[in-house]
């Protein structure tokens, strides 16, 4: 049995229109990328990339996308990504582009890179604060989305178990 090696391309969807990110669907994104590959590399490039091309992960809120393709054809995919100019969803066109962040051999390496990338982006965001009030608001919002909510949810489950 032969194992086919894949590459995972981590991208972010950059758009000025905030509705674009919320209306993204993995099928529409996959079609847009395949269309860009066909325009840039023709039928040969499309056939090479289509063998194991999939959208593995899509987070519509952050605009993070994880694409999988064969190891042999990841360069074709990466060279066609800048030619994605818009995404179509629900009969509307949203102008945007894909920014390639990382190319990895496994999903796990892409996740590690994404965690580190988000940390550096948050530090840049904190450094760009003009006053202490903005800084405290950002820190409070970060702390509110961490373990405190999970603990309150587990506390709710314990209350539910006690009432039954």
C-alpha positions in Angstrom: 0.0 0.0 0.0 1.3 3.4 -1.0 0.8 6.4 1.3 0.1 9.6 -0.5 1.6 12.6 1.1 -0.4 15.9 1.4 0.4 19.5 2.1 -1.9 21.8 4.1 -2.1 25.4 3.1 -3.2 27.8 5.8 -4.8 31.0 4.5 -6.9 33.9 5.7 -9.7 35.6 3.8 -9.0 39.3 3.6 -11.9 41.6 2.7 -13.1 45.1 3.4 -16.7 44.0 3.5 -17.5 42.4 6.9 -20.4 40.4 5.5 -18.0 38.5 3.2 -16.5 36.5 6.1 -19.8 35.6 7.5 -21.3 34.4 4.2 -18.3 32.1 3.3 -19.1 28.5 2.6 -16.5 25.8 2.0 -18.1 24.7 -1.2 -18.0 28.3 -2.7 -14.4 28.7 -1.5 -13.4 25.4 -3.1 -15.0 26.4 -6.4 -13.3 29.8 -6.4 -9.9 28.2 -5.8 -10.5 25.6 -8.5 -11.5 28.3 -10.9 -8.4 30.3 -10.2 -6.2 27.2 -10.7 -7.9 26.6 -14.1 -7.4 30.2 -15.2 -3.7 30.2 -14.2 -2.5 26.7 -15.0 -5.1 25.4 -17.4 -6.5 21.9 -17.5 -3.3 20.2 -16.5 -3.0 22.3 -13.3 -6.6 21.7 -12.5 -6.3 18.0 -12.9 -3.1 17.8 -10.8 -4.6 19.9 -8.0 -8.1 18.3 -8.0 -6.9 14.8 -7.1 -7.0 15.3 -3.4 -7.9 19.0 -3.1 -10.4 19.7 -0.2 -11.2 22.5 2.1 -10.5 20.9 5.4 -11.3 23.7 7.8 -13.1 27.0 7.4 -13.8 29.5 10.2 -16.1 32.1 8.9 -15.6 34.5 11.9 -11.8 34.7 11.8 -11.6 34.1 8.0 -9.1 31.2 8.5 -9.1 28.5 5.8 -7.1 25.2 5.7 -6.7 23.7 2.2 -5.4 20.2 1.5 -3.7 19.1 -1.7 -1.2 16.5 -2.9 2.5 17.2 -2.1 3.4 17.1 -5.8 1.0 20.0 -6.7 1.0 22.3 -3.7 3.1 24.8 -5.6 0.5 25.0 -8.3 -2.2 25.7 -5.6 -0.1 28.3 -3.9 0.7 30.2 -7.1 -3.0 30.3 -8.0 -4.3 31.6 -4.6 -3.5 35.3 -5.3 -5.8 35.1 -8.3 -8.9 34.5 -6.2 -10.5 38.0 -6.4 -14.0 37.3 -5.2 -16.2 34.8 -3.5 -19.7 34.0 -4.6 -22.3 33.1 -1.9 -26.0 33.2 -2.0 -26.0 34.9 -5.4 -23.8 37.7 -4.3 -20.2 38.5 -5.1 -17.9 39.6 -2.3 -14.5 41.1 -3.4 -11.7 39.6 -1.3 -8.3 37.8 -1.6 -6.6 34.9 0.1 -3.4 35.6 2.1 -1.2 32.5 2.5 0.1 32.2 6.0 1.7 28.8 6.2 2.3 25.6 4.3 2.7 22.5 6.4 2.8 18.7 6.2 0.2 18.0 8.8 -2.9 19.7 10.2 -1.2 19.8 13.6 1.8 21.9 12.4 -0.7 24.3 10.9 -2.6 24.5 14.2 0.6 25.2 16.1 1.5 28.0 13.6 -2.0 29.5 13.8 -1.8 29.6 17.6 1.6 31.4 17.4 0.3 33.7 14.7 -2.7 34.7 16.7 -0.5 35.4 19.7 1.7 37.8 17.7 -1.4 39.5 16.2 -2.9 40.1 19.7 0.4 41.5 20.9 0.4 43.9 18.0 -3.2 44.8 18.7 -2.3 45.6 22.4 0.7 47.7 21.3 -1.4 49.8 19.0 -3.8 50.8 21.8 -3.8 54.5 22.3 -4.9 54.6 26.0 -5.2 52.3 29.0 -9.0 51.9 28.6 -8.7 50.3 25.2 -6.0 48.0 26.5 -8.2 46.9 29.5 -11.2 46.3 27.2 -9.1 44.0 24.9 -7.6 42.1 27.9 -11.1 41.7 29.4 -12.6 40.4 26.2 -9.7 37.9 25.9 -10.1 36.7 29.4 -13.9 36.3 29.0 -13.4 33.9 26.2 -11.1 31.5 28.0 -11.5 29.1 30.9 -14.1 31.1 32.8 -16.8 30.3 30.4 -15.9 26.6 30.3 -16.0 26.5 34.1 -19.4 28.2 34.2 -20.7 25.7 31.6 -19.4 22.8 33.7 -21.1 24.3 36.7 -24.4 24.5 34.8 -24.0 20.8 34.0 -23.5 20.0 37.6 -26.6 21.9 38.5 -28.5 20.0 35.9 -27.2 16.7 37.2 -28.3 17.6 40.8 -31.8 18.4 39.8 -32.4 15.1 38.0 
